[in-house]
Amino acid sequence: MIDREFIILQDAFRRLIRRNASSNTQKMIMKTHPADLAALFRSFTAAEREKIFKLISDRAYKAEFLTELDRSILVDIVKDMPPKDIAELLNEMAPDDQADIVAQIPEDLGKEVLGLLSASDSEDLEELMMYEPDTAGGIMVPLPFKMNENDTVQEAIDAIREQKDAEMVFYIYVVDENNKLTGVISLRQLLMTSPKTVLQNIMITKVVSVHHDTDQEEVARIISRYNFLAIPVVDKDNTLMGIVTVDDIIDVIREEATEDFLQMAGVGKDREILLKSPLEAARIRFPWLFATFIGGLIVSSIVVGFHELLSKFVILAAFMPIIAGMGGNVGAQSSTIIVRGLVTGRINFQQLFKVLFRQLLVGLILGFAFGVLLSALSNIFYHTTNSILTIGGIIGISMCCELTIAATIGTVVPMLLQRINVDPAVATSPIVQTTMDITGMLVYFSIASSLLM
């Protein structure tokens, strides 16, 4: 939904609510896709959300709508709902969506809701919730459509017709008598084959699958690499447990990318930070800013340590911001490129020296270009040229050294962090930024001091 349509729809809902036009509001709700209504809820007040939610009469629509809501809004809406009503809505959802909802609501309420589900549904749901939410087991759809390897094509087609609620029957997973995954057949291949053919004779035996403990990012990479619509999830004995579908992977990619961006910016990993209170948002951001604050104090002490040099050559102070700023920017660029390469699997630690050499050359080229440019501009505008060792020359050399160092640090830090099993997206930004602020001033004043004093 584009911004203009969003604003028009938002205003329309608000006008109807103010007029207490319940009938028209219900009609508007049913014309709005659940995902769009969930997006609108981010801009509504708590009172507006409550009124609109109560007017959703269609149970299937309401169930789909709940699966689209942000966690904080979902909790706020369902916390006062009777457990029986929540259980009825869960019955309209896929098992993986059920697990997501129950995991997000308060624990006591979740237990009550589970108690109201049928014994089999409750057992399946609790089993699904045993897995970590960011693993293949946590996002899989259990009980996928499967056939025995001794069944025929016609039997498989008949079974598909009967399984109206089966999730994503684009692939037919073939198992043996012990439910071990032995092969896979595409729906197209099934329809193009003679009805009397045994599945064992046409199935692909080299099945790409994931373990239930596989991280969801790795699952996303595999599905993306092979262009799958779904991928089977197995245990250590190769028993078929479920499937992860491409629609869930799209959500995973979006969530992981959002988390990485937030962490690299030093604002935590909560995707709903925009919905936090100012105090809570400040609490999340404080630790990251405190690290930068400490780095700033160290930089200040470095500058004070060279006060004698600055008192004699005040012009040096004019170029401190650009030296530090350019170093920070180049370091951030390099680290972003490397972190993204690590996340997508295009780069690994074994390629450290190859990648480092390449980034070192990039930093050297940028440093030389901007060093010459800054040196020339300083000579033109500030008349810093007196000899071969001019202030302009010092500034240019410092810029060249700083950008080369920045590219090196921006490359090495994320790769070393991954090597010691620390998420590079989390720690790279504050480390690189603080390091470049410190090294920038050290390099600048060390070169100036050695050549001028």
N, C-alpha and C positions, 0 to 999 in steps of 0.2 A: 504494500500500500504506500503510495507516494505521499509526501508531506502535505500537499494541498488537500487530497482526499481525507487524510488523517484529521486535519484541522476541521474540515467541514463535518465529518462524522462525529467528532468530539463535541463540537458546538451543538449539533442536532440532538445528541443524547442529553446534554445538559439542559437544553430548552425543554425537552419532553419531561425530564425529571422535575424541573421547577414547576411545570404545569400539572404535575401528578397525572400525566397522560399514560396510564399503565398499559392500556391496550395498544396504543401506538408504539410505546417503548418495546413491548414484546415483539411486535411485528418488525421493528428495526433490528432487534437482537437476532431474530431468525434470518434476516437478510445479511447479517454480518458474519464473516467466517470466524470461528472460535479463536484462531490465532490472531486475527485483527482485533477482536474484542479484548483479548489478553494484553495486547500492546496498548490499547486505549486505557486499560486499567492503571497503567503506570502514571498517567496524568490526572486520573480522577482522585478526589478526596475519599477518605474512608467511608464517609456517609453515602457518597455517590456510588461507590463500589457495592455497598451493602444493598442499596435500593435496586440496582440493576441485577445483581446476582439473584435476589429473591424473585425477580420477574422472569428468570429463565425457567421455563416449564418443561421443556424437552429434556429428558434424562440423558439421552445419548449425547446431545449437544453440550449439556452441562459437564458431563464426564470428560469429553474432549477438551472443553474449555479449561478445566482444572489442570490438565496435563500441560497446557501451554503457559500457565502463569509463572511468574517469578516466585522464588521460594518465600520471600518475606510477605508478599501479597497473599500467596496461597495459605500460609499459616494464619494470617490475620483473618481470612475469610472462613476457614473451616474450624477454627478453634472453638467457635460457639455453636457449631452444627451438632445435632444429635448424632451419636455414633452410628445409629441405624441408617440415617440418611447417607452418611459417608460410605457405609458398607454397600448400600444399594448402587451408589455411583461407581464404586470399585468394580462391581460386577459387570459394568459396561466397558471396562478398560482391558487392554492387553496386559498380560502378567507383568511385563517389564515396567509398564506405566503404573500398575498397582504398587509395585515395589518402590518406585520412585516417590509416589505420593505418601505411602506409609512411612518411608524413611525421613520425610521432610516434616511431618507433623509431630507434635509433642509425643514423647514416648508413651505416657499413660493413655492418651487418646488412641494411639496406634494399637496398643494391646486390646483395648475395648473393641476397636473395629475388627481386629483379627478374630476375636471371639465370636463375632456375629457372622463371619463368613462360614461357608460350608467347610466341613473337616478337610476335604481334599484340597479346596482352594486355599485354605489357611495354611495347610502343610506345604503346598507348592510355593506359596508366597514367602513363608518363613525360610524355606530352603534357598530361594532366590536371594533373600536379604542377607544370607550368610556370607556372600561374596562381597569383597570391597567394591564400592560404587564405581570406582574408576578402572575396573578390570573388565575383561570380556564376560566373565560370569555375572558381573553387576549390571551389564547393559544388554545381555542376551534375552531372546525370547525363548522360553523353555518349550518343550514338547513340539519340536518342529515336525513338518510333514516328512514322513519317511516310509520306505517300502522295503520289504525283504528282498534279498538278492535273487531268490528263486521265483518271485512273482513275475507275471508277464506285463507287457506294455498295456494291454487292455485293462488288466486289474488296477494298474496305476492310474489310468485315466478315469476309471469308475470311482476310485478312491478320492481323486481330486474333486470330482463332481459332488461327492458326499460331504467333503470337508469344506464347507462354505466359510468357516471362520478361521481357516488355516492362514498363517502369516507368510506372506511373500512366497507363493508357490511358483517361483521362477526356476528353482532347482529341485530335483527329486533326490533326496539323500538315501543311499542304499546301505542297509545294515545286514549283518548276519543274524543267526539265531540268538546271539548273546548281546545284541544291540551295539555291536562294534561297527564303526563306520568303515565300510569297505569300498564305497564308490559314490559317484555323483553323476546325475544325468540332467542336462538342460531341458526345459519344457519344450523347446523347439525340436530338439533331437527326439524326444519322446513322441511328439505328434507326427514326426516324419518317418517313424519306424513301424514295421508291421506289427499289428496288435498281438500276435502270438509269440513275438520274440521275448525271450527271458531277459530280465533287466541285467543280469550278470554278464550277458554277452555284449551289451552296448555301453555299459557304464565306464566312466573314467576312473581308473584305480588310483592314480596319483592325485589324491585329494589335498588341496591346500586348506589347512585347518589351523585353529588357534587353541591354546590351552585356556582353561577357565581362569587362570591367574595372570594371563597376558595383559599387560597394560593397554588401556583403551587407545592410547596414542599409537602403539605398535599395530593394533588391530586396524586403525584408520589408515596407517601406511600400507599395510598389506592389501586392503580392499582397494585403495587408490592405485597401487602398483599394478594389480591384476584386473582392474575395472570390474570387480564383482558387484552384484546386487545384494549378495548376502554371503556370509562365511560361517561354516559350522564350528561349534565350540565342543571340544572333547576333554575328557579327563586323562589321567596318566595311562589308563588302560585303553585309550582310544574309543571309549564309550561315548556315543553321541548324546550331548546334554542339551543343546539348543543351537540357535543361530543368532548372529548379529547382523541386522539389516542395514542397508545403506542410509535409510532415513535417520536411524540413530547415529550413524557415523557422521552425517552432516552436522548434527547437534554437537557431537564430540569435537569435531574440527573447529567449530565456531567457539565452543567453550574453552578449548585448550589455547586457541589463538588469543582469545580475550584475556585469559589468565596470564599468558606469556607477556602480552603488551603491558598489562597492569603491573606485573612484577618487575619488568625492565624499567618501568617509570617510577618504581619505588613506592607504589601505593597498595601493596599487598596483592592478594589473588582473588578477593571476593568480587565476583562478577556483578553483584548488585550494590556496589559501593555508592552509586548515584541515589539509591533509595535509603541509604543510611542517614542517621541524624548527624548534624554538624559535629557534635562531640565524638560520636563513634567514628566518623570519617577521619577526624583529627587524630584520634588514638591510633588508628591503623597506619596513618602516614608518619607519625612522629618518629618511630625507630629509624626509618630510612633517612629522614631528614637530619636526625641526630648524628648519624655517621658522617653526613656531608658537613654538618656543623663542626665536628671535631677536626675534619680535614681542613676546614677554613681556618680554624685556630692554629693549626700547624703551619699553614701558608703564611698567616700573619706573623708567626714567630720567625719564619725564614726571612720575610721582608725586613723585620726589625733587626735581624742579625746582619743585614747589609745596609744599615742606616748610614754608615760612613760613606759608602759608595754612592748612595742615592743623594746625599747632601752635596756631593761634588758634581754629580751628573744627574740633575733633576729630570732631564729629558727621558731618562730610562723609565721613569714611573709612567710616562704617557703610553708606553707600549706593553705594560704588564697585562692589561685586560685582553689584548688581541693575542698575545703569546699563549696565555692560559686558555682562552676561549677556543682558539683554533685547535690546540692540542686536545681539549675535551671533545670537540666535534669529530675530529678524525678518529679518536679512540672509540667514540660511540658508534661511528659508522662501521669501523672494523669489527667491533664486538657484535653489532647487530647482524652483520653478514655471516659471521662465524656461528653465532647462536642459531640463526635460521638454518644454516647448513647442517648443524648438529641435530636439530629437531627433525629435519626432513630426511636425515640419513645420507646426505650427499658428502658429508665430511666426517671423518673419525680420527681418533687420536694417532693412529698409525701414519696419518698424512700430515702430522704436525710440522715437520721441517719443510715439506713441499709448500704447504699453505703459508707457513711463516715467511719463507723466502719470497713468495709472491706478494704478500702484504707488505713486507719490508721494502720491496721495490716500489710498490704503490706509494708508501709513505715517503720514501726518498724523493720520488718524482714530484709529489705534491709539496714536500718541504722545500725542494730546490726552487720550484716555480713561485710559491708564495714568499719564500725567503728573498729571492731576487726582487720581486715586486715590492715587498715591504721596505727593503733596503733602498730601492730607488725612490719610492714615495717619501721616505723619511728624509732623504737627502734633498729632495725638491722642496718639500713643504717646511721642513724644520732646519734646513741648512746644517746637517750634521757631518758633512764631509770636510775633513781637515788633512787626513793622511790615509794611507792604505788601510790602517786599522781604525776606521771611523766608527762612530756610534751606529751609523747605518749598516756597516758591515757586521757589527756585533749583533744587531737586531736580526739581520738576514740569516746569519749562521745559527742563531738561537732558534729561529723559526724552523729552519731546515732540520736541526737536531730534534726539536720538540715533536714535529709531525712524524718523523721516522720512529721515534720512541713510542709515540701514541699508537701508531699502526701496529707496532710489535706487541705492546701491552694489550691492546684491544683484541689481538689474535690469540695470544698465549693464555690469558686469564680464563676465558670460557672453556678452552680445551682442557686446561689443567683441572678446572672445577668439575667437568664431566668425568675426568679420569679418577677423581676421588669421590665419585658418586654424589656430588652436590649439583643440584639443578642450576645450570649456567644462566637460565633466564631469571632466576631469583637473585643471585649474588653478583652477576657481572656488572650491572650498571653502577651501583654504588662504589664498588671496588675500582673500576676503571676511572670513573669521574673523579673520585678523591685522589687516586694515584696520579692522575694527569695534572690536577691542580698543584700538587706538591712538586712533582718532577719538573713541571713547567717553570716554576719560580727558581728551583734549584739550578736547572740548566741555564736559564737566562742570566741569573746573577753570578753563577760560577764562571761562565764565559766572559761576562763583562768585567768581573773582578780580575780574572787572570790577564786580560788584555789591557785594562785601563789602570790597574793599581800596581 
